[in-house]
Amino acid sequence: MNEPHWIVHRLQRDKPEDFEFIFHCPGCGTGHGFKTDGPGPCWTFNGDMVKPTITPSLLILCGHGDEPPDVCHSFVRDGQIQFLSDCTHKLAGQTVPLEPL
């Protein structure tokens, strides 16, 4: 039997404010990090590295100098990522499965 492909990966944290976990975002084409404890924003994670659920939503803003920032706003539930309509990428308003890094 094949081992499952992990969707979420645990990161080495040097400081409590560092991200603890990361997953690949198919909308942005990059990794999105989150943490479950420490200073600053924290999320609840079900601990399932294959079919993650992360709450509340993740809002990622990526600035480009004077231009408006790129926006990725999503819910992650049971291994699916639901992109909200305020996303500025091609998957806005869609729900797609998360894939391994």
ABEGO torsion letter per residue (X at the ends): XBBBBBABBBBBBABAABBABBBBBAAAGBBBBBBABEBEBBBBBAGBAABBBBOBBBBBBBBBEABBBBBBBBBBBGGBBBBBAABABAABGBBBBBBBX
